[in-house]
Each structure stands twice: as structure tokens, then as C-alpha cells.
Amino acid sequence: MPQIFIKIPHERIGVLIGPEGKDKQHIEEKLQVELNIDSHTGDVTVSLRENQNDPSLLFKARDYILAVGRGFSPERAHKLLQDEENTLLVIDLREIFGRSPSDIQRVKGRIIGKEGKTRKIIEEMTETLISVYGHTVSIIGGVEQIDVARHAIQMLIKGSQHVTVYRYLNRKRQEIKKKCLELWEGRTFPAKNSLTR
């Protein structure tokens, strides 16, 4: 029987299981999998149900569990299951700063912003969801949207001013809007008639 093994932080196990096990049960039903959760170690084994032979369901379950493990609420992690295009990207700040807690804390503060303002702006401008948790920054969204959000976060990590990052996001948003409009119209039309101004 196909299986996948995942480890998530111990303190996120209760969130994954949910009140009276409802969140765990919901995922098992929706994706036709069985979750075997070790609440002491944070180890999760995902197995396909016997009547199911679609291995992609295992990977969907894995991404959902990883998202919850990286700080997303089950409701926000559900975005991964609502749209085939949505995926999860996890940036490990330890790969950039080593294990320096002060550097990691400082850059997390820059990404979150005062009262969560910066994170919210990135989410709104890119139509993604972002979680800053432990030593990671995680993004849920479509491939193109994630790419823009990741670049904005990397700019903040490298020390770019917030206003510079917001300008970049605004420019990319206009580009994506224009591209979507052109795809929808099925043709390219002159900038003066563009609705993205």
C-alpha cells in the first residue's frame, strides 16, 4: 500500500487533528487516505485507502499536512485542495542565515511587518497565503503568484526597503493583470486601451 512519511512540529499536531478529530477525519474523507499520527514525535504516516489507486492524493495530503505544520490554519491550508493549480513553497531561513536565532528573528519581523501589515500586503498583491513560523516562511498559491511573492520575500531578506518591495509587487500585479486580460481577450491590444491602468 503506497505511503508517505511526514514530520511536523509537535505543537502543530493538535491543529492537524482538530477538535474531536474533525479536521483529520475531513482530510481522510476528502482525499481517501488514512492518517496515522504519532502525537509524541510529530510523525505522520499517510496511506492510500484500499479502494483508491490515485497516488496524487498522497501528495495533496502531504502538502496539506506540511502547510498545517508550518503554521497555516486548516482553513487556509484548504486552499491547496480547492484548486489544482495551488501549491506549497517552504523557504527555510536557516539555509540563508545558518542557525543564528537573532538574524532569523529580525528577518521574520521584516516579512511580517508592523501588526502583520507587510505580510498582508504581499498576500493581497499576489493572491497568495503566507505563514511565517519557526525558521520558515511558507507560501500557498498558483505557481506564478508564488514566484512573485517569493521574490518579494527574498528582497526583504536581502535588506530592500519595504517601499521598494511594494513598488515591485505593484508592477508585477499590473503585468499579471495585463497578461490575464490578453489571454481572456485572445489577442494583444494597445496599451492606451488597456484596462489595467
MONOR-V560906 format. One record per backbone hydrogen bond with DSSP energy under -0.5 kcal/mol. NH is the residue of the N-H (numbers start at 0). CO is the residue of the C=O. E is the energy in kcal/mol with one decimal. If there is no record, write none. Layout:
BEGIN
NH|CO|E + NH|CO|E
END
This chain:
BEGIN
3|45|-2.1 + 5|43|-2.8 + 7|41|-2.4 + 11|8|-2.2 + 12|9|-1.4 + 15|11|-2.1 + 16|12|-2.4 + 17|13|-2.6 + 20|17|-2.2 + 21|18|-1.9 + 22|16|-0.8 + 23|16|-2.0 + 24|20|-2.3 + 25|21|-2.4 + 26|22|-2.1 + 27|23|-2.3 + 28|24|-2.3 + 29|25|-2.9 + 30|26|-2.6 + 31|27|-0.8 + 32|27|-1.3 + 33|46|-2.8 + 35|33|-0.6 + 35|44|-2.8 + 36|34|-0.7 + 37|35|-0.5 + 37|42|-2.9 + 38|36|-0.9 + 41|37|-2.6 + 42|37|-0.5 + 43|5|-3.5 + 44|35|-2.5 + 45|3|-3.1 + 45|43|-0.5 + 46|33|-2.3 + 46|44|-0.5 + 47|1|-1.6 + 48|31|-2.3 + 51|48|-2.2 + 54|52|-0.8 + 56|53|-1.6 + 57|54|-1.0 + 58|54|-1.0 + 59|55|-2.0 + 60|56|-2.3 + 61|57|-2.4 + 62|58|-2.5 + 63|59|-2.2 + 64|60|-2.7 + 65|61|-2.9 + 66|62|-2.4 + 67|63|-2.3 + 68|64|-2.6 + 69|65|-1.6 + 70|67|-1.5 + 71|66|-2.3 + 76|72|-2.8 + 77|73|-1.3 + 78|75|-1.5 + 79|76|-1.9 + 80|77|-1.5 + 81|77|-1.2 + 82|78|-0.9 + 85|82|-1.4 + 86|140|-2.6 + 88|138|-2.5 + 90|88|-0.5 + 90|136|-3.2 + 91|89|-0.6 + 92|90|-0.8 + 92|134|-2.6 + 93|134|-0.6 + 94|91|-1.6 + 95|92|-1.0 + 96|92|-2.8 + 97|93|-1.7 + 99|96|-1.2 + 100|98|-1.0 + 103|99|-2.2 + 104|100|-2.6 + 105|101|-2.2 + 106|102|-2.4 + 107|103|-2.2 + 108|104|-1.9 + 109|105|-1.5 + 110|106|-2.1 + 111|107|-2.6 + 112|108|-2.6 + 115|112|-2.0 + 116|113|-1.8 + 117|111|-0.6 + 118|111|-1.7 + 119|115|-2.1 + 120|116|-2.4 + 121|117|-2.5 + 122|118|-2.6 + 123|119|-2.7 + 124|120|-2.8 + 125|121|-1.8 + 126|122|-1.4 + 127|122|-1.4 + 128|139|-2.3 + 130|137|-2.4 + 132|130|-0.7 + 132|135|-2.2 + 135|132|-2.4 + 136|90|-2.3 + 137|130|-3.0 + 138|88|-2.7 + 139|128|-2.6 + 140|86|-1.7 + 145|141|-2.9 + 146|142|-2.0 + 147|143|-1.7 + 148|144|-2.5 + 149|145|-3.2 + 150|146|-1.9 + 151|147|-2.3 + 152|148|-2.3 + 153|149|-2.5 + 154|150|-2.2 + 155|151|-1.8 + 156|152|-2.4 + 157|153|-2.1 + 158|155|-1.0 + 159|154|-2.8 + 164|160|-1.8 + 165|161|-2.6 + 166|162|-1.9 + 167|163|-2.1 + 168|164|-2.5 + 169|165|-2.3 + 170|166|-2.4 + 171|167|-2.6 + 172|168|-2.3 + 173|169|-2.0 + 174|170|-2.1 + 175|171|-2.7 + 176|172|-2.5 + 177|173|-2.5 + 178|174|-2.5 + 179|175|-2.7 + 180|176|-2.5 + 181|177|-2.5 + 182|178|-2.4 + 183|179|-2.5 + 184|180|-2.5 + 185|181|-1.7 + 186|181|-1.0 + 192|189|-1.4 + 193|190|-1.5 + 196|193|-0.6
END
